Amino acid sequence: MDNCNCRSGIVSLILNMPVNASPQYLKAQAEYLAARTTEEKIKALEKLIRLAPKHKGSENLLAQLRSKLAKLKKELEREKKKRKTSSTSGIKKVADAMVVLVGLTKSGKSALLAALTNAKPEISPFPYTTTKPEQGVFDYGGCKIQVVEIPSLRGLEFDSENLAIARMADLIVVVATSDKEIEKITQELEEAKISLPMLIVHNKADVIQKISSRAEISVSCVERKNIEELKDKIFSKLKLIRVYTKEPGKKKSDLPMILKEKSKIRDLAEKIHNDFVKKFNYAIVWGKSVKFQGQRCGLDHELQDGDIVEIYLKK
């Protein structure tokens, strides 16, 4: 087989899929490639091993599956040990990107978290209602974005744990209602030596009409004004792209692979499997990155958001 299958068929290619693989086995492969966490991958691999044909011709396949499973289990043990020694907040990255909401009390962070995600934090007119980190996730066209709200800043001496969460972020979203608030927040982040990409949001636009001069977008959680536009800005600030794999003669994969902006086909191939760069022959690309649709490209071709890529390997 000399072509790169779509995301739901990559495992079959890299693990020498047996000819008589069942539909259940192929479905399990798709589940493995869609898995985001180590736990999910282990569960999917165990299912693959159960469903794999048991005969002499499949011995190599089973050996590779079991080897991969052993490595993932070791990786899970390392992750568990790391969790035990990490912050007691329990916050960890669980999505393609992590965004942290930072602001002063009564800036509307909890309402914004609820508007952006599936989270249901306590929302109150009283100050300092949020006493522990709250989180939720929203889907941006197949890219899972985790949003974490940390309790309102009171001073660096009180916020060492929460600022540690901020340091984990891929993007800091400053939630404020005035320039004065923005100045205080950015000063505290600077003193804490947190220098991450930042998006400044003017909140409560339904009540406070005077928009901060430093805000990049003004939103209202009550009226849901510019919430979808805020998601667009968050994705843009994260500098990620969504790339779809494709199997010859079939539709593109349902789930995209998430890469950094300016990633090349080489980066996509490496993310699929290390051997794909060594065995790479050429790729067919559809999307904004090519001059004409179905263009043949090499490893150094730079991809753009929404591209569809079909990789062919050497025989």
C-alpha positions as CSV (number, residue, x, y, z in Angstrom):
1,M,0.0,0.0,0.0
2,D,1.6,3.3,-1.1
3,N,-0.9,5.9,-0.1
4,C,-1.6,7.6,3.2
5,N,-5.1,6.7,4.3
6,C,-7.2,9.3,5.9
7,R,-7.2,9.8,9.7
8,S,-9.6,6.9,10.1
9,G,-7.2,4.6,8.3
10,I,-3.7,5.7,9.3
11,V,-3.2,3.0,11.8
12,S,-3.9,0.3,9.3
13,L,-1.1,1.6,7.1
14,I,1.6,2.0,9.7
15,L,0.8,-1.3,11.4
16,N,0.5,-3.4,8.3
17,M,-3.3,-4.0,8.5
18,P,-4.2,-7.7,7.8
19,V,-6.2,-8.3,4.6
20,N,-9.1,-9.9,6.5
21,A,-9.5,-7.1,9.0
22,S,-13.1,-6.9,10.2
23,P,-15.3,-3.7,10.0
24,Q,-15.1,-3.6,13.9
25,Y,-11.3,-3.5,13.7
26,L,-11.4,-0.6,11.2
27,K,-13.9,1.2,13.5
28,A,-11.5,0.7,16.5
29,Q,-8.7,2.2,14.4
30,A,-10.8,5.3,13.8
31,E,-11.5,5.5,17.6
32,Y,-7.7,5.3,18.3
33,L,-6.9,8.2,15.9
34,A,-9.7,10.3,17.3
35,A,-8.5,9.7,20.9
36,R,-7.1,12.8,22.6
37,T,-5.8,11.5,25.9
38,T,-3.5,8.7,26.8
39,E,-6.3,6.9,28.6
40,E,-8.5,7.0,25.5
41,K,-5.6,5.8,23.3
42,I,-4.9,2.8,25.7
43,K,-8.6,1.9,25.7
44,A,-8.7,2.0,21.9
45,L,-5.5,-0.1,21.5
46,E,-6.7,-2.7,23.9
47,K,-9.8,-3.0,21.7
48,L,-7.7,-3.2,18.6
49,I,-5.7,-6.1,20.1
50,R,-9.0,-7.9,21.0
51,L,-10.3,-7.5,17.5
52,A,-7.1,-8.2,15.5
53,P,-7.1,-11.5,13.5
54,K,-5.2,-14.2,15.4
55,H,-3.1,-16.2,12.9
56,K,0.5,-16.4,11.8
57,G,0.1,-13.5,9.3
58,S,-1.0,-11.2,12.0
59,E,1.8,-11.9,14.5
60,N,3.8,-8.8,13.5
61,L,0.7,-6.6,13.7
62,L,-0.1,-7.9,17.2
63,A,3.5,-7.4,18.3
64,Q,3.5,-3.8,17.2
65,L,0.1,-3.1,18.9
66,R,1.3,-4.6,22.2
67,S,4.5,-2.7,22.0
68,K,2.6,0.6,21.5
69,L,0.3,-0.3,24.3
70,A,3.1,-0.9,26.7
71,K,4.7,2.4,25.9
72,L,1.4,4.2,26.4
73,K,0.9,2.6,29.8
74,K,4.3,3.7,30.9
75,E,3.5,7.2,29.6
76,L,0.2,7.1,31.6
77,E,2.1,6.2,34.8
78,R,4.5,9.1,34.2
79,E,1.5,11.4,33.8
80,K,-0.1,10.2,37.0
81,K,3.1,10.8,39.0
82,K,3.3,14.3,37.5
83,R,-0.3,15.0,38.5
84,K,0.4,14.0,42.1
85,T,3.3,16.5,42.3
86,S,1.6,19.3,40.4
87,S,-0.7,22.0,41.7
88,T,-3.6,21.0,44.0
89,S,-5.9,23.0,41.7
90,G,-6.4,19.9,39.5
91,I,-6.2,22.0,36.4
92,K,-4.3,20.4,33.5
93,K,-4.4,20.7,29.7
94,V,-7.1,18.5,28.2
95,A,-7.6,20.0,24.8
96,D,-5.8,21.2,21.7
97,A,-5.2,24.6,23.4
98,M,-5.7,26.2,26.8
99,V,-7.0,29.7,27.3
100,V,-7.0,31.4,30.8
101,L,-9.4,34.2,31.7
102,V,-7.8,36.7,34.0
103,G,-9.5,39.8,35.5
104,L,-10.5,41.7,38.6
105,T,-13.5,40.9,40.7
106,K,-16.9,41.7,39.1
107,S,-15.4,41.9,35.6
108,G,-17.8,39.2,34.5
109,K,-15.3,36.3,34.0
110,S,-17.7,33.6,35.1
111,A,-20.5,34.9,32.8
112,L,-18.0,34.9,29.9
113,L,-16.8,31.4,30.7
114,A,-20.5,30.2,30.7
115,A,-21.1,32.0,27.4
116,L,-18.1,30.5,25.7
117,T,-18.3,27.0,26.9
118,N,-20.4,24.2,28.5
119,A,-19.3,25.3,32.0
120,K,-21.8,26.4,34.7
121,P,-19.9,28.5,37.2
122,E,-21.6,30.3,40.0
123,I,-22.5,33.8,38.8
124,S,-23.1,36.4,41.4
125,P,-23.2,40.3,41.7
126,F,-21.1,39.9,44.9
127,P,-17.3,40.3,44.7
128,Y,-14.9,37.3,44.8
129,T,-17.6,34.7,44.1
130,T,-15.1,32.5,42.2
131,T,-12.9,31.0,44.9
132,K,-11.3,28.2,42.8
133,P,-10.5,27.7,39.1
134,E,-13.5,26.9,36.9
135,Q,-13.2,25.4,33.4
136,G,-15.0,24.4,30.2
137,V,-14.3,23.5,26.6
138,F,-15.7,24.8,23.3
139,D,-15.3,23.3,19.9
140,Y,-14.1,25.5,17.1
141,G,-14.6,23.5,13.9
142,G,-12.9,20.4,15.3
143,C,-10.3,22.2,17.4
144,K,-11.0,21.7,21.2
145,I,-10.3,24.9,23.2
146,Q,-10.1,24.7,27.0
147,V,-11.1,27.8,28.8
148,V,-10.1,28.2,32.5
149,E,-11.3,31.0,34.7
150,I,-9.0,31.7,37.7
151,P,-10.2,33.6,40.8
152,S,-9.9,37.4,40.6
153,L,-6.5,38.9,41.2
154,R,-6.0,40.3,44.7
155,G,-2.2,40.6,44.8
156,L,0.6,38.3,43.8
157,E,1.1,37.0,47.3
158,F,-2.4,35.4,47.2
159,D,-2.2,34.1,43.7
160,S,0.9,31.9,43.3
161,E,-1.2,28.8,42.5
162,N,-3.6,30.6,40.1
163,L,-0.7,32.4,38.4
164,A,0.9,29.0,37.9
165,I,-2.2,28.0,36.0
166,A,-1.9,31.1,33.9
167,R,1.7,30.1,33.0
168,M,0.3,26.8,31.5
169,A,-1.9,28.7,29.1
170,D,-1.4,29.1,25.3
171,L,-3.3,32.4,25.5
172,I,-4.3,34.9,28.3
173,V,-7.6,36.5,27.9
174,V,-7.8,39.7,30.0
175,V,-11.4,40.4,30.9
176,A,-12.0,44.0,32.0
177,T,-14.5,46.9,31.9
178,S,-12.0,49.8,31.9
179,D,-8.5,50.9,31.0
180,K,-7.7,51.1,34.8
181,E,-8.5,47.4,35.2
182,I,-6.4,46.4,32.2
183,E,-3.5,48.4,33.5
184,K,-3.6,46.6,36.9
185,I,-4.0,43.2,35.4
186,T,-1.2,43.6,32.8
187,Q,1.1,45.0,35.5
188,E,0.5,42.0,37.8
189,L,1.2,39.6,34.9
190,E,4.4,41.5,34.1
191,E,5.6,41.4,37.7
192,A,4.8,37.6,37.7
193,K,7.0,37.3,34.6
194,I,4.1,35.9,32.5
195,S,4.7,36.9,28.9
196,L,2.2,35.0,26.8
197,P,0.1,35.9,23.9
198,M,-2.7,38.1,25.2
199,L,-6.3,39.1,24.1
200,I,-7.9,42.0,25.8
201,V,-11.7,41.8,26.1
202,H,-14.0,44.7,27.1
203,N,-16.9,42.9,29.0
204,K,-20.4,44.0,30.0
205,A,-21.0,46.0,26.8
206,D,-24.7,46.0,27.6
207,V,-24.1,48.0,30.8
208,I,-20.7,49.8,30.3
209,Q,-20.8,51.4,26.9
210,K,-17.5,53.2,27.2
211,I,-15.1,50.7,25.5
212,S,-11.6,50.5,26.8
213,S,-9.1,52.0,24.4
214,R,-6.9,48.9,24.7
215,A,-9.7,46.3,24.1
216,E,-9.6,44.3,21.0
217,I,-13.2,43.3,21.2
218,S,-16.3,44.3,23.2
219,V,-18.8,41.6,24.3
220,S,-22.0,41.2,26.3
221,C,-22.7,37.8,27.9
222,V,-26.3,38.9,28.7
223,E,-27.1,39.8,25.1
224,R,-24.5,37.3,23.7
225,K,-23.1,40.2,21.7
226,N,-19.9,39.3,19.8
227,I,-19.5,35.9,21.6
228,E,-19.0,34.0,18.3
229,E,-16.7,36.8,17.1
230,L,-14.7,36.4,20.3
231,K,-14.2,32.6,19.5
232,D,-12.9,33.7,16.1
233,K,-10.4,36.0,17.8
234,I,-9.3,33.4,20.3
235,F,-8.6,30.9,17.5
236,S,-6.7,33.5,15.5
237,K,-4.6,34.5,18.5
238,L,-3.7,30.8,19.2
239,K,-2.1,30.7,15.7
240,L,-3.4,27.2,15.0
241,I,-4.6,25.5,11.8
242,R,-7.0,22.6,11.1
243,V,-5.8,20.2,8.5
244,Y,-7.9,17.3,7.2
245,T,-6.5,14.0,5.9
246,K,-8.1,12.2,3.0
247,E,-8.2,8.7,1.6
248,P,-8.2,8.4,-2.2
249,G,-11.7,8.3,-3.7
250,K,-13.3,9.1,-0.3
251,K,-14.4,12.1,1.7
252,K,-12.0,14.0,4.0
253,S,-11.7,12.9,7.6
254,D,-14.4,14.2,10.0
255,L,-11.9,15.4,12.6
256,P,-9.0,17.7,11.6
257,M,-5.4,17.4,12.9
258,I,-4.4,20.5,14.8
259,L,-1.1,22.1,13.8
260,K,0.7,25.4,14.5
261,E,0.4,28.2,11.9
262,K,3.0,27.9,9.1
263,S,3.3,24.1,9.6
264,K,4.4,22.2,6.5
265,I,3.4,18.8,5.2
266,R,6.5,17.5,6.9
267,D,5.0,18.5,10.3
268,L,1.7,16.8,9.4
269,A,3.5,13.6,8.4
270,E,5.6,13.6,11.6
271,K,2.4,14.0,13.7
272,I,0.8,11.0,11.9
273,H,3.9,8.8,12.4
274,N,7.7,9.2,12.4
275,D,8.1,6.8,9.5
276,F,5.9,8.9,7.2
277,V,8.7,11.4,6.5
278,K,11.2,8.6,5.6
279,K,8.6,6.9,3.4
280,F,7.1,10.1,1.9
281,N,6.6,10.2,-1.8
282,Y,4.3,13.1,-2.5
283,A,1.0,14.7,-1.3
284,I,-2.1,16.0,-3.0
285,V,-3.5,19.1,-1.4
286,W,-6.8,21.0,-1.7
287,G,-7.4,24.3,0.0
288,K,-6.2,27.9,0.4
289,S,-2.5,26.9,0.4
290,V,-2.3,25.8,-3.2
291,K,-2.6,27.6,-6.6
292,F,-5.0,25.0,-7.9
293,Q,-7.1,22.3,-6.2
294,G,-5.6,18.8,-6.1
295,Q,-2.0,20.2,-6.5
296,R,0.9,17.8,-6.0
297,C,3.2,19.0,-3.2
298,G,6.3,18.1,-1.3
299,L,7.3,18.0,2.4
300,D,8.2,21.7,2.5
301,H,4.8,22.9,1.3
302,E,3.3,25.3,3.9
303,L,-0.3,24.4,4.9
304,Q,-3.2,26.7,5.7
305,D,-6.3,26.4,7.9
306,G,-8.9,24.1,6.3
307,D,-6.5,22.3,3.9
308,I,-7.2,18.7,2.9
309,V,-4.1,16.5,2.4
310,E,-3.7,13.1,0.8
311,I,-0.3,11.6,1.5
312,Y,1.3,9.0,-0.7
313,L,4.2,6.8,0.5
314,K,7.0,5.1,-1.4
315,K,6.4,1.4,-2.1
